[in-house]
Amino acid sequence: MTNPRQLAFIALRDVHKGAYADVALDRVLQKVSLADNDRRLLTELVYGSVRRQRTLDTLIDQLAKKKSHQQPQDLRTILHLGFYQLRYQERIPASAAVNTTVQLAKENGFSGLTGFVNGLLRQYLRKAGVEEGRGTEEKDSLLLPHSPLPHFDPLQLPENPVERLGILHSFPDWIIQVWLEQLGLAETEQLCEWMNQSPTIDLRINPLRTSIEEVEAALQSVGILVRRIPDLPQALRLIGSAGAIQKLPGFKEGWWTVQDGSAQLVSHLLDPQPGEVVIDVCAAPGGKTTHIAELMADKGKIWACDRTPSRLRKLQENSQRLNLQSIQIYTGDSRHFNEFQNTADRVLLDAPCSGLGTMHRHADARWRQTPESVRELSVLQKELITHTSTFVKPGGVLVYATCTLHPAENEEVISTFLAESPNWQIESPSGFESPASAYITPQGCFKVWPHRQDMDGFFMVRLRKTNNSE
């Protein structure tokens, strides 16, 4: 089977049964051999339909007699695929989107409802001002996501700004509310738009094996365009499609690893030095651990701790490929370690979080997290920072980082910790130089807003343990 739409339907059916979108997609891709353009279409349809789920459900609610949640689940999935193509895929002609969706219904147990599917999608097109028999150029100009003609948009939006943004950009209301409180309306909308883009791929060059110029030249020699990222001495961003990452020049040789620019800032903020003892307390899958080793010239000792053995195996594979010797694996929950007290020059706590800064990479994250899960995570984060701060020697440094944009997991965790820990203080950037300094907040923390800096959303803070600590 090589029909990308049928394969997308199979993957989405798994997602709606609880599978992670990337896992469901990989499962389908491993069973088939697809041309590159079909592979791209399949990926776009799966991730796009998951991302835009709330908008697509609202369209069904507004155009059909039965609400989306009352439709048979598989039929709802088929309608998602049809509406996603009509609304967000300007390169797919309207007729092709409608006909292939009707065919999907026919082939997946809904032969008796093909008229309903056809009618619903054509109703959308009529409301969008696309007349039968007109060329696709007319449709494209009307149905681009940022159409200059919003009065042609069949989607009816409420006045309430939270609900309006939530439906238009397909986010739960609670996430919109969290961002509105921090950013206001205009920037929240910009952030929503950014989060619905397909993610870019950044590389981090391994300076112990190569130079950024050498990697640039190697990639350009095989037709891969790259650009450097401001403030990040080891970062290259791939422009356009690069195909299978493992086949790119320098992968096997350990010249580089994949790591978003924001995540690279974290290890620079830690600023580890050769010969030090560093503990990465939530290390797997090891992007920041291996970066720490590179910044230390692979001299010293890094304890890479994590409670998930399978993810630690990935860390081990990465460090071997990058030819790093200074990393020691330590399995277990860092909240229960007592053997590291006062042993580390520096500790990195890249805490488990809701991931609200990386939702463009994880299509289903916006539907999996809830206000309750954020509350549970903030409890875990406070426990982790309270215990792992004891690993730091007097005078040492702890960096707390998350890839979320929720104050309950960021500023509130730090203010609670500092209120309970008189021997700790935020270290202002005047005391050290770091690429992260460009992202400082008035409180002395560091924050990357994706729509401003065009990188994953991140929060980080550098804390210093005073010498009079016990």
C-alpha positions as CSV (number, residue, x, y, z in Angstrom):
1,M,0.0,0.0,0.0
2,T,1.5,3.3,-1.1
3,N,-1.5,5.7,-0.9
4,P,-0.3,8.5,1.5
5,R,-3.8,9.5,2.4
6,Q,-4.8,5.9,3.3
7,L,-1.6,5.6,5.3
8,A,-2.3,8.9,7.1
9,F,-5.8,7.6,8.0
10,I,-4.2,4.4,9.5
11,A,-1.7,6.5,11.5
12,L,-4.4,8.9,12.7
13,R,-6.6,6.0,13.8
14,D,-3.8,4.9,16.1
15,V,-3.4,8.4,17.4
16,H,-7.1,8.6,18.3
17,K,-6.6,5.3,20.2
18,G,-3.9,6.9,22.3
19,A,-0.7,6.5,20.4
20,Y,1.8,9.4,20.1
21,A,1.7,11.0,16.7
22,D,5.4,10.5,15.9
23,V,5.2,6.8,17.0
24,A,2.1,6.1,15.0
25,L,3.7,7.8,11.9
26,D,7.0,5.8,12.3
27,R,5.0,2.6,12.6
28,V,3.3,3.2,9.2
29,L,6.5,4.5,7.5
30,Q,8.5,1.4,8.5
31,K,6.0,-0.9,6.7
32,V,6.1,0.8,3.3
33,S,8.6,2.3,0.8
34,L,7.4,5.7,-0.3
35,A,8.7,8.3,-2.8
36,D,10.0,11.4,-1.0
37,N,7.0,13.6,-2.1
38,D,4.5,10.9,-0.8
39,R,6.4,10.6,2.5
40,R,6.3,14.4,2.9
41,L,2.5,14.5,2.2
42,L,1.9,11.6,4.6
43,T,3.9,13.4,7.4
44,E,2.1,16.7,6.7
45,L,-1.3,15.1,6.8
46,V,-0.7,13.3,10.0
47,Y,0.9,16.1,12.0
48,G,-1.3,18.8,10.5
49,S,-4.5,16.9,11.2
50,V,-3.4,16.4,14.9
51,R,-2.3,20.0,15.3
52,R,-5.4,21.5,13.8
53,Q,-7.8,19.0,15.5
54,R,-9.9,21.7,17.3
55,T,-10.3,23.8,14.2
56,L,-11.3,20.8,12.1
57,D,-13.8,19.5,14.8
58,T,-15.3,23.0,14.9
59,L,-15.8,23.0,11.1
60,I,-17.6,19.6,11.4
61,D,-19.7,21.0,14.3
62,Q,-20.7,24.1,12.2
63,L,-21.4,22.3,8.9
64,A,-22.8,18.9,9.8
65,K,-26.1,18.1,11.6
66,K,-24.2,15.8,14.0
67,K,-21.3,17.4,16.1
68,S,-17.8,16.0,15.6
69,H,-17.9,14.0,18.8
70,Q,-21.1,12.3,17.7
71,Q,-19.6,11.1,14.4
72,P,-18.1,7.6,14.2
73,Q,-14.4,8.0,15.1
74,D,-13.0,6.7,11.8
75,L,-15.4,9.0,9.8
76,R,-14.3,12.0,11.9
77,T,-10.7,11.1,11.1
78,I,-11.5,11.0,7.3
79,L,-13.3,14.4,7.5
80,H,-10.3,15.8,9.4
81,L,-8.1,14.7,6.4
82,G,-10.5,16.3,3.9
83,F,-10.9,19.6,5.7
84,Y,-7.2,19.8,6.5
85,Q,-6.3,19.6,2.8
86,L,-9.0,22.1,1.8
87,R,-8.1,24.6,4.5
88,Y,-4.3,24.3,4.9
89,Q,-2.8,22.7,1.8
90,E,-2.8,25.3,-0.9
91,R,-0.9,23.0,-3.4
92,I,-3.6,20.4,-3.4
93,P,-6.5,21.3,-5.8
94,A,-9.9,21.4,-4.1
95,S,-11.2,18.7,-6.4
96,A,-8.4,16.3,-5.5
97,A,-8.9,16.9,-1.8
98,V,-12.7,16.2,-2.1
99,N,-12.4,13.2,-4.4
100,T,-9.6,11.4,-2.4
101,T,-11.6,12.0,0.8
102,V,-14.7,10.5,-0.7
103,Q,-12.6,7.5,-1.8
104,L,-11.2,7.1,1.7
105,A,-14.7,6.9,3.0
106,K,-15.6,4.3,0.4
107,E,-12.6,2.1,1.2
108,N,-12.9,2.3,5.0
109,G,-16.4,1.1,5.7
110,F,-18.4,4.2,4.9
111,S,-19.7,3.5,1.4
112,G,-23.2,4.5,2.4
113,L,-21.9,8.0,3.6
114,T,-19.9,9.0,0.6
115,G,-22.6,11.5,-0.4
116,F,-22.5,13.0,3.1
117,V,-18.7,13.4,2.9
118,N,-18.8,14.9,-0.6
119,G,-21.6,17.3,0.4
120,L,-20.0,18.5,3.6
121,L,-16.6,19.3,1.9
122,R,-18.4,21.0,-1.0
123,Q,-20.5,23.0,1.4
124,Y,-17.2,24.3,2.9
125,L,-16.0,25.3,-0.6
126,R,-19.2,27.0,-1.4
127,K,-19.1,29.1,1.8
128,A,-15.4,29.9,0.9
129,G,-16.6,31.3,-2.4
130,V,-15.2,28.5,-4.5
131,E,-17.6,27.8,-7.3
132,E,-17.9,24.4,-9.1
133,G,-15.6,24.2,-12.1
134,R,-13.4,27.2,-11.4
135,G,-9.7,26.8,-11.4
136,T,-7.7,25.9,-8.3
137,E,-5.9,29.3,-8.3
138,E,-9.2,30.9,-7.2
139,K,-9.4,28.4,-4.3
140,D,-5.8,28.9,-3.3
141,S,-6.1,32.6,-3.0
142,L,-9.1,32.2,-0.8
143,L,-8.1,29.3,1.4
144,L,-4.5,30.1,2.3
145,P,-4.1,30.0,6.1
146,H,-3.4,33.7,6.2
147,S,-6.0,34.6,3.5
148,P,-6.4,38.4,3.0
149,L,-10.2,37.7,2.7
150,P,-11.3,36.5,6.1
151,H,-15.0,37.2,5.3
152,F,-14.7,34.2,2.9
153,D,-13.6,31.9,5.8
154,P,-16.4,29.4,6.4
155,L,-15.2,29.0,10.0
156,Q,-17.4,31.1,12.4
157,L,-15.4,32.5,15.4
158,P,-16.7,33.6,18.8
159,E,-16.1,37.1,20.1
160,N,-14.3,35.9,23.3
161,P,-10.6,36.3,22.5
162,V,-9.5,33.1,24.3
163,E,-12.0,30.9,22.5
164,R,-11.4,32.8,19.2
165,L,-7.7,32.2,19.2
166,G,-8.2,28.6,20.6
167,I,-10.5,27.7,17.7
168,L,-8.7,29.6,15.0
169,H,-5.2,28.3,15.8
170,S,-6.3,25.0,17.4
171,F,-5.2,25.1,21.1
172,P,-7.0,24.4,24.3
173,D,-8.3,27.6,26.0
174,W,-6.1,27.1,29.0
175,I,-2.9,27.3,27.0
176,I,-4.1,30.5,25.2
177,Q,-5.0,32.0,28.7
178,V,-1.5,31.2,30.0
179,W,0.1,33.0,27.0
180,L,-2.3,35.9,27.0
181,E,-1.4,36.7,30.6
182,Q,2.3,36.9,29.7
183,L,2.2,38.4,26.2
184,G,-1.1,40.1,25.4
185,L,-3.3,39.4,22.4
186,A,-1.2,40.3,19.4
187,E,1.9,38.4,20.5
188,T,-0.2,35.4,21.6
189,E,-1.5,35.2,18.1
190,Q,2.0,35.4,16.7
191,L,3.1,32.6,19.0
192,C,0.2,30.4,18.0
193,E,1.0,30.9,14.3
194,W,4.7,30.0,15.0
195,M,3.7,26.8,16.9
196,N,1.7,25.6,13.9
197,Q,4.6,25.8,11.5
198,S,6.6,22.7,10.6
199,P,9.7,22.5,12.8
200,T,13.2,23.3,11.5
201,I,16.2,21.1,12.2
202,D,19.3,22.6,13.9
203,L,22.7,20.9,14.2
204,R,25.3,21.3,16.9
205,I,28.8,21.0,15.6
206,N,31.2,18.9,17.7
207,P,34.3,21.1,17.9
208,L,36.4,18.2,19.2
209,R,36.0,16.5,15.8
210,T,35.6,19.2,13.2
211,S,34.8,22.9,12.6
212,I,31.6,24.7,11.6
213,E,33.2,25.7,8.3
214,E,34.0,22.1,7.5
215,V,30.5,20.9,8.2
216,E,29.0,23.8,6.2
217,A,31.2,22.8,3.2
218,A,30.3,19.1,3.5
219,L,26.6,19.8,3.6
220,Q,26.7,22.3,0.8
221,S,28.6,19.8,-1.4
222,V,25.5,17.5,-1.3
223,G,23.1,20.3,-1.9
224,I,21.9,21.0,1.7
225,L,21.5,24.6,2.5
226,V,22.4,25.8,6.0
227,R,22.6,29.0,7.9
228,R,24.3,30.0,11.2
229,I,22.2,31.0,14.2
230,P,23.1,34.3,16.0
231,D,24.7,34.0,19.5
232,L,25.3,30.2,19.0
233,P,28.9,29.3,18.0
234,Q,28.2,25.7,17.3
235,A,24.8,25.9,15.6
236,L,23.7,25.4,12.0
237,R,20.1,25.4,10.8
238,L,19.1,23.2,7.8
239,I,17.1,25.1,5.2
240,G,14.5,23.0,3.3
241,S,14.2,19.3,3.3
242,A,17.3,17.3,4.1
243,G,16.0,13.7,3.9
244,A,17.2,11.0,6.3
245,I,19.5,12.7,8.9
246,Q,21.7,9.7,9.4
247,K,22.7,9.8,5.7
248,L,24.0,13.4,5.9
249,P,27.8,13.9,5.7
250,G,29.5,13.8,9.1
251,F,26.8,11.9,11.0
252,K,28.7,8.6,11.3
253,E,32.0,10.5,11.9
254,G,30.5,12.3,15.0
255,W,30.9,15.7,13.5
256,W,27.5,16.9,14.7
257,T,24.3,16.0,16.5
258,V,20.8,17.3,16.1
259,Q,19.9,19.9,18.8
260,D,17.6,22.9,18.7
261,G,19.4,26.3,19.2
262,S,17.5,27.0,22.4
263,A,18.6,23.8,24.0
264,Q,22.2,24.6,23.0
265,L,21.9,27.9,25.1
266,V,21.4,25.8,28.3
267,S,24.9,24.2,28.3
268,H,26.5,27.5,27.5
269,L,24.7,29.1,30.5
270,L,26.1,26.2,32.7
271,D,29.5,27.1,31.3
272,P,31.3,23.9,32.4
273,Q,35.1,23.9,32.5
274,P,37.7,21.2,31.7
275,G,38.5,19.0,34.7
276,E,35.3,19.7,36.7
277,V,32.7,17.3,38.1
278,V,29.3,18.0,36.5
279,I,26.0,16.2,37.2
280,D,23.2,16.2,34.6
281,V,20.3,15.0,36.7
282,C,17.7,14.4,34.0
283,A,20.1,13.6,31.2
284,A,18.4,11.3,28.7
285,P,18.4,11.3,25.7
286,G,21.7,13.2,26.1
287,G,21.7,16.3,23.9
288,K,22.8,18.6,26.7
289,T,25.0,16.0,28.3
290,T,27.1,15.5,25.2
291,H,27.2,19.3,24.7
292,I,28.6,19.7,28.2
293,A,31.3,17.1,27.4
294,E,32.2,19.1,24.2
295,L,32.4,22.4,26.2
296,M,34.7,20.7,28.7
297,A,37.0,19.4,25.9
298,D,36.0,15.9,27.1
299,K,38.1,16.5,30.3
300,G,36.6,15.9,33.7
301,K,33.7,13.8,34.8
302,I,30.0,14.1,33.9
303,W,27.5,12.0,35.7
304,A,24.5,11.4,33.4
305,C,21.5,10.4,35.5
306,D,18.1,9.3,34.4
307,R,15.5,6.8,35.6
308,T,14.7,5.4,32.1
309,P,17.2,2.8,30.9
310,S,16.0,2.8,27.3
311,R,16.5,6.6,27.0
312,L,20.0,6.2,28.6
313,R,20.9,3.7,25.9
314,K,20.2,6.5,23.4
315,L,22.5,8.8,25.4
316,Q,25.2,6.1,25.3
317,E,24.9,5.7,21.5
318,N,25.2,9.4,21.0
319,S,28.2,9.8,23.2
320,Q,29.9,6.9,21.4
321,R,29.2,8.3,18.0
322,L,30.6,11.7,19.1
323,N,33.6,9.9,20.6
324,L,33.2,11.3,24.1
325,Q,34.8,9.6,27.0
326,S,34.0,11.8,30.0
327,I,30.3,10.7,30.5
328,Q,29.4,8.1,33.2
329,I,25.8,6.7,33.1
330,Y,23.9,6.5,36.4
331,T,20.4,5.0,36.4
332,G,17.7,6.0,38.9
333,D,15.5,8.8,40.1
334,S,17.7,11.8,41.1
335,R,15.4,12.7,44.0
336,H,16.6,9.6,45.8
337,F,20.4,9.9,45.3
338,N,22.4,10.7,48.4
339,E,25.8,9.8,47.2
340,F,26.4,13.0,45.3
341,Q,26.1,15.5,48.2
342,N,28.5,18.4,47.8
343,T,30.4,16.7,45.0
344,A,29.6,18.7,41.9
345,D,31.1,21.9,40.6
346,R,28.0,22.3,38.4
347,V,24.6,20.6,38.2
348,L,22.2,20.8,35.3
349,L,18.5,20.2,36.1
350,D,16.8,20.1,32.7
351,A,13.5,19.3,34.4
352,P,10.6,17.2,33.1
353,C,8.0,19.7,31.9
354,S,4.8,20.2,30.0
355,G,6.8,21.1,26.8
356,L,4.6,24.1,25.9
357,G,7.7,25.6,24.2
358,T,8.1,22.7,21.7
359,M,4.6,21.9,20.7
360,H,5.5,22.5,17.0
361,R,7.7,19.4,17.3
362,H,5.2,17.3,19.2
363,A,1.9,17.6,17.4
364,D,-0.2,16.0,20.1
365,A,1.4,17.7,23.1
366,R,-1.3,20.4,23.2
367,W,-4.0,17.8,23.7
368,R,-2.1,15.6,26.2
369,Q,-1.2,18.3,28.8
370,T,-3.8,19.7,31.1
371,P,-3.8,22.3,34.0
372,E,-3.7,19.3,36.3
373,S,-0.7,17.7,34.6
374,V,1.1,21.1,34.9
375,R,0.4,21.2,38.6
376,E,1.8,17.7,39.1
377,L,4.9,18.6,37.1
378,S,5.5,21.7,39.2
379,V,5.5,19.6,42.3
380,L,8.0,17.2,40.7
381,Q,10.2,20.1,39.6
382,K,10.2,21.6,43.1
383,E,11.2,18.2,44.6
384,L,14.0,17.8,42.0
385,I,15.5,21.2,42.5
386,T,15.4,21.0,46.3
387,H,17.2,17.6,46.4
388,T,19.6,18.0,43.5
389,S,20.8,21.4,44.7
390,T,22.5,19.5,47.6
391,F,24.8,17.9,44.9
392,V,26.5,21.2,44.4
393,K,29.7,22.2,46.2
394,P,29.7,25.5,48.1
395,G,30.5,28.2,45.5
396,G,29.2,25.9,42.7
397,V,26.5,26.5,40.1
398,L,23.1,25.0,39.3
399,V,21.2,25.7,36.1
400,Y,17.5,25.0,36.1
401,A,15.9,24.7,32.6
402,T,12.6,23.7,31.0
403,C,11.2,23.8,27.4
404,T,7.9,25.1,28.6
405,L,6.4,28.6,28.7
406,H,4.3,28.2,31.9
407,P,5.2,30.4,34.9
408,A,4.0,27.6,37.3
409,E,6.9,25.4,36.0
410,N,9.4,28.2,35.7
411,E,9.4,31.5,37.7
412,E,7.2,30.0,40.4
413,V,9.5,27.0,40.9
414,I,12.5,29.3,41.2
415,S,10.9,31.8,43.6
416,T,9.7,28.9,45.9
417,F,13.2,27.4,45.9
418,L,14.9,30.7,46.7
419,A,12.4,31.4,49.5
420,E,13.3,28.1,51.1
421,S,17.0,28.1,50.3
422,P,18.8,31.2,51.8
423,N,22.2,29.9,50.6
424,W,21.3,30.2,46.9
425,Q,20.9,33.2,44.6
426,I,20.3,34.0,41.0
427,E,23.6,34.9,39.3
428,S,23.3,37.9,37.1
429,P,25.0,37.8,33.7
430,S,27.5,40.5,34.7
431,G,29.4,37.7,36.5
432,F,29.9,35.6,33.4
433,E,29.7,35.7,29.6
434,S,27.2,33.5,27.8
435,P,25.4,33.4,24.5
436,A,22.2,33.2,26.6
437,S,22.8,36.8,27.8
438,A,20.7,38.0,24.9
439,Y,17.6,36.5,26.3
440,I,17.7,37.8,29.9
441,T,14.5,38.8,31.7
442,P,14.2,41.6,34.4
443,Q,14.3,38.9,37.1
444,G,17.7,37.7,35.9
445,C,16.3,34.5,34.3
446,F,16.6,33.7,30.6
447,K,13.6,33.1,28.3
448,V,13.4,32.3,24.6
449,W,10.0,33.2,23.0
450,P,9.7,31.3,19.8
451,H,7.9,34.0,17.8
452,R,10.6,36.5,18.7
453,Q,13.7,34.5,18.4
454,D,12.6,31.7,16.0
455,M,13.7,28.9,18.3
456,D,12.0,26.5,20.6
457,G,10.5,28.1,23.7
458,F,12.8,27.7,26.7
459,F,13.3,29.0,30.3
460,M,16.6,28.8,32.1
461,V,18.2,30.3,35.2
462,R,21.7,30.2,36.6
463,L,21.9,29.8,40.4
464,R,25.0,30.2,42.6
465,K,25.5,28.4,46.0
466,T,27.1,30.8,48.4
467,N,30.3,29.7,50.2
468,N,28.8,29.8,53.6
469,S,26.4,26.9,52.6
470,E,26.4,23.8,54.7
